[in-house]
């Protein structure tokens, strides 16, 4: 039987290669009904990752999804999406 191979422990932590996010909010703000609903929201969703948007009722979770789908536009900031365009058909 062969002796087991010893692999040295790395001196520095290994870093994953940086990947551009598929969807990114950068300083997004929006007003609804005269009040500021989202203020300076920034986050990015990476490919091959699992993400969750959590918050209490009225926190703006659905509003973030509407913004991501470009159903409404932000008043400030920008949203970038690097997903292939999709086609939606209604029957």
Chimera marker file (.cmm) of the C-alpha trace (Angstrom):
<marker_set name="trace">
<marker id="1" x="0.000" y="0.000" z="0.000" r="1" g="1" b="0" radius="0.5"/>
<marker id="2" x="1.355" y="3.447" z="-0.942" r="1" g="1" b="0" radius="0.5"/>
<marker id="3" x="2.023" y="6.107" z="1.665" r="1" g="1" b="0" radius="0.5"/>
<marker id="4" x="-0.579" y="8.918" z="1.742" r="1" g="1" b="0" radius="0.5"/>
<marker id="5" x="0.378" y="12.125" z="-0.028" r="1" g="1" b="0" radius="0.5"/>
<marker id="6" x="0.855" y="15.138" z="2.217" r="1" g="1" b="0" radius="0.5"/>
<marker id="7" x="-0.493" y="18.399" z="0.819" r="1" g="1" b="0" radius="0.5"/>
<marker id="8" x="0.908" y="21.520" z="2.517" r="1" g="1" b="0" radius="0.5"/>
<marker id="9" x="-1.567" y="23.994" z="3.955" r="1" g="1" b="0" radius="0.5"/>
<marker id="10" x="-1.449" y="27.323" z="2.031" r="1" g="1" b="0" radius="0.5"/>
<marker id="11" x="0.134" y="30.258" z="3.850" r="1" g="1" b="0" radius="0.5"/>
<marker id="12" x="-2.392" y="32.740" z="2.419" r="1" g="1" b="0" radius="0.5"/>
<marker id="13" x="-6.139" y="32.156" z="2.039" r="1" g="1" b="0" radius="0.5"/>
<marker id="14" x="-7.234" y="31.140" z="-1.426" r="1" g="1" b="0" radius="0.5"/>
<marker id="15" x="-9.381" y="33.719" z="-3.194" r="1" g="1" b="0" radius="0.5"/>
<marker id="16" x="-12.123" y="32.895" z="-5.632" r="1" g="1" b="0" radius="0.5"/>
<marker id="17" x="-11.829" y="34.716" z="-8.958" r="1" g="1" b="0" radius="0.5"/>
<marker id="18" x="-13.917" y="37.871" z="-9.059" r="1" g="1" b="0" radius="0.5"/>
<marker id="19" x="-16.979" y="37.579" z="-11.238" r="1" g="1" b="0" radius="0.5"/>
<marker id="20" x="-19.205" y="40.433" z="-12.339" r="1" g="1" b="0" radius="0.5"/>
<marker id="21" x="-22.672" y="40.236" z="-10.764" r="1" g="1" b="0" radius="0.5"/>
<marker id="22" x="-25.598" y="39.178" z="-12.941" r="1" g="1" b="0" radius="0.5"/>
<marker id="23" x="-27.802" y="41.806" z="-11.319" r="1" g="1" b="0" radius="0.5"/>
<marker id="24" x="-26.523" y="44.825" z="-9.399" r="1" g="1" b="0" radius="0.5"/>
<marker id="25" x="-28.255" y="47.680" z="-7.601" r="1" g="1" b="0" radius="0.5"/>
<marker id="26" x="-25.966" y="50.666" z="-7.053" r="1" g="1" b="0" radius="0.5"/>
<marker id="27" x="-27.305" y="53.429" z="-4.813" r="1" g="1" b="0" radius="0.5"/>
<marker id="28" x="-30.927" y="52.884" z="-5.867" r="1" g="1" b="0" radius="0.5"/>
<marker id="29" x="-33.556" y="55.167" z="-4.314" r="1" g="1" b="0" radius="0.5"/>
<marker id="30" x="-37.245" y="55.570" z="-5.091" r="1" g="1" b="0" radius="0.5"/>
<marker id="31" x="-40.207" y="57.482" z="-3.659" r="1" g="1" b="0" radius="0.5"/>
<marker id="32" x="-43.762" y="56.248" z="-3.518" r="1" g="1" b="0" radius="0.5"/>
<marker id="33" x="-46.791" y="58.092" z="-2.178" r="1" g="1" b="0" radius="0.5"/>
<marker id="34" x="-44.717" y="61.127" z="-1.219" r="1" g="1" b="0" radius="0.5"/>
<marker id="35" x="-42.265" y="59.175" z="0.947" r="1" g="1" b="0" radius="0.5"/>
<marker id="36" x="-38.866" y="57.632" z="0.423" r="1" g="1" b="0" radius="0.5"/>
<marker id="37" x="-39.403" y="53.858" z="0.169" r="1" g="1" b="0" radius="0.5"/>
<marker id="38" x="-35.930" y="52.684" z="-0.867" r="1" g="1" b="0" radius="0.5"/>
<marker id="39" x="-32.895" y="54.765" z="0.027" r="1" g="1" b="0" radius="0.5"/>
<marker id="40" x="-29.394" y="54.096" z="-1.336" r="1" g="1" b="0" radius="0.5"/>
<marker id="41" x="-29.876" y="50.330" z="-1.837" r="1" g="1" b="0" radius="0.5"/>
<marker id="42" x="-26.790" y="48.523" z="-3.154" r="1" g="1" b="0" radius="0.5"/>
<marker id="43" x="-26.255" y="44.797" z="-3.682" r="1" g="1" b="0" radius="0.5"/>
<marker id="44" x="-25.137" y="42.346" z="-6.348" r="1" g="1" b="0" radius="0.5"/>
<marker id="45" x="-26.266" y="38.840" z="-7.264" r="1" g="1" b="0" radius="0.5"/>
<marker id="46" x="-23.432" y="36.603" z="-8.394" r="1" g="1" b="0" radius="0.5"/>
<marker id="47" x="-23.745" y="33.702" z="-10.813" r="1" g="1" b="0" radius="0.5"/>
<marker id="48" x="-23.807" y="30.239" z="-9.231" r="1" g="1" b="0" radius="0.5"/>
<marker id="49" x="-24.768" y="31.781" z="-5.905" r="1" g="1" b="0" radius="0.5"/>
<marker id="50" x="-27.857" y="31.540" z="-3.764" r="1" g="1" b="0" radius="0.5"/>
<marker id="51" x="-29.405" y="34.820" z="-2.654" r="1" g="1" b="0" radius="0.5"/>
<marker id="52" x="-32.404" y="35.715" z="-0.553" r="1" g="1" b="0" radius="0.5"/>
<marker id="53" x="-34.188" y="39.036" z="-0.115" r="1" g="1" b="0" radius="0.5"/>
<marker id="54" x="-35.617" y="39.224" z="3.406" r="1" g="1" b="0" radius="0.5"/>
<marker id="55" x="-37.508" y="41.911" z="5.238" r="1" g="1" b="0" radius="0.5"/>
<marker id="56" x="-40.729" y="42.730" z="7.042" r="1" g="1" b="0" radius="0.5"/>
<marker id="57" x="-43.966" y="43.667" z="5.299" r="1" g="1" b="0" radius="0.5"/>
<marker id="58" x="-43.619" y="46.942" z="3.436" r="1" g="1" b="0" radius="0.5"/>
<marker id="59" x="-39.805" y="46.898" z="3.427" r="1" g="1" b="0" radius="0.5"/>
<marker id="60" x="-39.581" y="47.089" z="-0.392" r="1" g="1" b="0" radius="0.5"/>
<marker id="61" x="-38.880" y="43.486" z="-1.413" r="1" g="1" b="0" radius="0.5"/>
<marker id="62" x="-41.510" y="43.438" z="-4.171" r="1" g="1" b="0" radius="0.5"/>
<marker id="63" x="-40.457" y="46.926" z="-5.228" r="1" g="1" b="0" radius="0.5"/>
<marker id="64" x="-36.882" y="45.637" z="-5.706" r="1" g="1" b="0" radius="0.5"/>
<marker id="65" x="-38.222" y="42.868" z="-7.946" r="1" g="1" b="0" radius="0.5"/>
<marker id="66" x="-40.264" y="45.371" z="-9.985" r="1" g="1" b="0" radius="0.5"/>
<marker id="67" x="-37.156" y="47.524" z="-10.366" r="1" g="1" b="0" radius="0.5"/>
<marker id="68" x="-35.060" y="44.506" z="-11.396" r="1" g="1" b="0" radius="0.5"/>
<marker id="69" x="-37.680" y="43.571" z="-14.011" r="1" g="1" b="0" radius="0.5"/>
<marker id="70" x="-37.625" y="47.192" z="-15.269" r="1" g="1" b="0" radius="0.5"/>
<marker id="71" x="-41.340" y="47.583" z="-14.658" r="1" g="1" b="0" radius="0.5"/>
<marker id="72" x="-40.474" y="50.846" z="-12.909" r="1" g="1" b="0" radius="0.5"/>
<marker id="73" x="-37.304" y="52.954" z="-13.006" r="1" g="1" b="0" radius="0.5"/>
<marker id="74" x="-35.287" y="54.189" z="-10.013" r="1" g="1" b="0" radius="0.5"/>
<marker id="75" x="-35.221" y="57.907" z="-9.266" r="1" g="1" b="0" radius="0.5"/>
<marker id="76" x="-31.576" y="57.711" z="-8.196" r="1" g="1" b="0" radius="0.5"/>
<marker id="77" x="-28.811" y="55.178" z="-8.699" r="1" g="1" b="0" radius="0.5"/>
<marker id="78" x="-28.590" y="52.526" z="-11.356" r="1" g="1" b="0" radius="0.5"/>
<marker id="79" x="-29.466" y="48.898" z="-11.928" r="1" g="1" b="0" radius="0.5"/>
<marker id="80" x="-27.312" y="46.765" z="-14.196" r="1" g="1" b="0" radius="0.5"/>
<marker id="81" x="-28.397" y="43.397" z="-15.500" r="1" g="1" b="0" radius="0.5"/>
<marker id="82" x="-26.119" y="41.000" z="-17.355" r="1" g="1" b="0" radius="0.5"/>
<marker id="83" x="-28.764" y="38.373" z="-18.092" r="1" g="1" b="0" radius="0.5"/>
<marker id="84" x="-29.711" y="37.329" z="-21.612" r="1" g="1" b="0" radius="0.5"/>
<marker id="85" x="-32.964" y="38.937" z="-22.800" r="1" g="1" b="0" radius="0.5"/>
<marker id="86" x="-36.035" y="36.807" z="-22.339" r="1" g="1" b="0" radius="0.5"/>
<marker id="87" x="-39.240" y="36.595" z="-24.306" r="1" g="1" b="0" radius="0.5"/>
<marker id="88" x="-42.553" y="36.507" z="-22.524" r="1" g="1" b="0" radius="0.5"/>
<marker id="89" x="-45.632" y="35.229" z="-24.309" r="1" g="1" b="0" radius="0.5"/>
<marker id="90" x="-49.167" y="35.480" z="-23.030" r="1" g="1" b="0" radius="0.5"/>
<marker id="91" x="-51.843" y="33.073" z="-24.201" r="1" g="1" b="0" radius="0.5"/>
<link id1="1" id2="2" r="1" g="1" b="0" radius="0.2"/>
<link id1="2" id2="3" r="1" g="1" b="0" radius="0.2"/>
<link id1="3" id2="4" r="1" g="1" b="0" radius="0.2"/>
<link id1="4" id2="5" r="1" g="1" b="0" radius="0.2"/>
<link id1="5" id2="6" r="1" g="1" b="0" radius="0.2"/>
<link id1="6" id2="7" r="1" g="1" b="0" radius="0.2"/>
<link id1="7" id2="8" r="1" g="1" b="0" radius="0.2"/>
<link id1="8" id2="9" r="1" g="1" b="0" radius="0.2"/>
<link id1="9" id2="10" r="1" g="1" b="0" radius="0.2"/>
<link id1="10" id2="11" r="1" g="1" b="0" radius="0.2"/>
<link id1="11" id2="12" r="1" g="1" b="0" radius="0.2"/>
<link id1="12" id2="13" r="1" g="1" b="0" radius="0.2"/>
<link id1="13" id2="14" r="1" g="1" b="0" radius="0.2"/>
<link id1="14" id2="15" r="1" g="1" b="0" radius="0.2"/>
<link id1="15" id2="16" r="1" g="1" b="0" radius="0.2"/>
<link id1="16" id2="17" r="1" g="1" b="0" radius="0.2"/>
<link id1="17" id2="18" r="1" g="1" b="0" radius="0.2"/>
<link id1="18" id2="19" r="1" g="1" b="0" radius="0.2"/>
<link id1="19" id2="20" r="1" g="1" b="0" radius="0.2"/>
<link id1="20" id2="21" r="1" g="1" b="0" radius="0.2"/>
<link id1="21" id2="22" r="1" g="1" b="0" radius="0.2"/>
<link id1="22" id2="23" r="1" g="1" b="0" radius="0.2"/>
<link id1="23" id2="24" r="1" g="1" b="0" radius="0.2"/>
<link id1="24" id2="25" r="1" g="1" b="0" radius="0.2"/>
<link id1="25" id2="26" r="1" g="1" b="0" radius="0.2"/>
<link id1="26" id2="27" r="1" g="1" b="0" radius="0.2"/>
<link id1="27" id2="28" r="1" g="1" b="0" radius="0.2"/>
<link id1="28" id2="29" r="1" g="1" b="0" radius="0.2"/>
<link id1="29" id2="30" r="1" g="1" b="0" radius="0.2"/>
<link id1="30" id2="31" r="1" g="1" b="0" radius="0.2"/>
<link id1="31" id2="32" r="1" g="1" b="0" radius="0.2"/>
<link id1="32" id2="33" r="1" g="1" b="0" radius="0.2"/>
<link id1="33" id2="34" r="1" g="1" b="0" radius="0.2"/>
<link id1="34" id2="35" r="1" g="1" b="0" radius="0.2"/>
<link id1="35" id2="36" r="1" g="1" b="0" radius="0.2"/>
<link id1="36" id2="37" r="1" g="1" b="0" radius="0.2"/>
<link id1="37" id2="38" r="1" g="1" b="0" radius="0.2"/>
<link id1="38" id2="39" r="1" g="1" b="0" radius="0.2"/>
<link id1="39" id2="40" r="1" g="1" b="0" radius="0.2"/>
<link id1="40" id2="41" r="1" g="1" b="0" radius="0.2"/>
<link id1="41" id2="42" r="1" g="1" b="0" radius="0.2"/>
<link id1="42" id2="43" r="1" g="1" b="0" radius="0.2"/>
<link id1="43" id2="44" r="1" g="1" b="0" radius="0.2"/>
<link id1="44" id2="45" r="1" g="1" b="0" radius="0.2"/>
<link id1="45" id2="46" r="1" g="1" b="0" radius="0.2"/>
<link id1="46" id2="47" r="1" g="1" b="0" radius="0.2"/>
<link id1="47" id2="48" r="1" g="1" b="0" radius="0.2"/>
<link id1="48" id2="49" r="1" g="1" b="0" radius="0.2"/>
<link id1="49" id2="50" r="1" g="1" b="0" radius="0.2"/>
<link id1="50" id2="51" r="1" g="1" b="0" radius="0.2"/>
<link id1="51" id2="52" r="1" g="1" b="0" radius="0.2"/>
<link id1="52" id2="53" r="1" g="1" b="0" radius="0.2"/>
<link id1="53" id2="54" r="1" g="1" b="0" radius="0.2"/>
<link id1="54" id2="55" r="1" g="1" b="0" radius="0.2"/>
<link id1="55" id2="56" r="1" g="1" b="0" radius="0.2"/>
<link id1="56" id2="57" r="1" g="1" b="0" radius="0.2"/>
<link id1="57" id2="58" r="1" g="1" b="0" radius="0.2"/>
<link id1="58" id2="59" r="1" g="1" b="0" radius="0.2"/>
<link id1="59" id2="60" r="1" g="1" b="0" radius="0.2"/>
<link id1="60" id2="61" r="1" g="1" b="0" radius="0.2"/>
<link id1="61" id2="62" r="1" g="1" b="0" radius="0.2"/>
<link id1="62" id2="63" r="1" g="1" b="0" radius="0.2"/>
<link id1="63" id2="64" r="1" g="1" b="0" radius="0.2"/>
<link id1="64" id2="65" r="1" g="1" b="0" radius="0.2"/>
<link id1="65" id2="66" r="1" g="1" b="0" radius="0.2"/>
<link id1="66" id2="67" r="1" g="1" b="0" radius="0.2"/>
<link id1="67" id2="68" r="1" g="1" b="0" radius="0.2"/>
<link id1="68" id2="69" r="1" g="1" b="0" radius="0.2"/>
<link id1="69" id2="70" r="1" g="1" b="0" radius="0.2"/>
<link id1="70" id2="71" r="1" g="1" b="0" radius="0.2"/>
<link id1="71" id2="72" r="1" g="1" b="0" radius="0.2"/>
<link id1="72" id2="73" r="1" g="1" b="0" radius="0.2"/>
<link id1="73" id2="74" r="1" g="1" b="0" radius="0.2"/>
<link id1="74" id2="75" r="1" g="1" b="0" radius="0.2"/>
<link id1="75" id2="76" r="1" g="1" b="0" radius="0.2"/>
<link id1="76" id2="77" r="1" g="1" b="0" radius="0.2"/>
<link id1="77" id2="78" r="1" g="1" b="0" radius="0.2"/>
<link id1="78" id2="79" r="1" g="1" b="0" radius="0.2"/>
<link id1="79" id2="80" r="1" g="1" b="0" radius="0.2"/>
<link id1="80" id2="81" r="1" g="1" b="0" radius="0.2"/>
<link id1="81" id2="82" r="1" g="1" b="0" radius="0.2"/>
<link id1="82" id2="83" r="1" g="1" b="0" radius="0.2"/>
<link id1="83" id2="84" r="1" g="1" b="0" radius="0.2"/>
<link id1="84" id2="85" r="1" g="1" b="0" radius="0.2"/>
<link id1="85" id2="86" r="1" g="1" b="0" radius="0.2"/>
<link id1="86" id2="87" r="1" g="1" b="0" radius="0.2"/>
<link id1="87" id2="88" r="1" g="1" b="0" radius="0.2"/>
<link id1="88" id2="89" r="1" g="1" b="0" radius="0.2"/>
<link id1="89" id2="90" r="1" g="1" b="0" radius="0.2"/>
<link id1="90" id2="91" r="1" g="1" b="0" radius="0.2"/>
</marker_set>
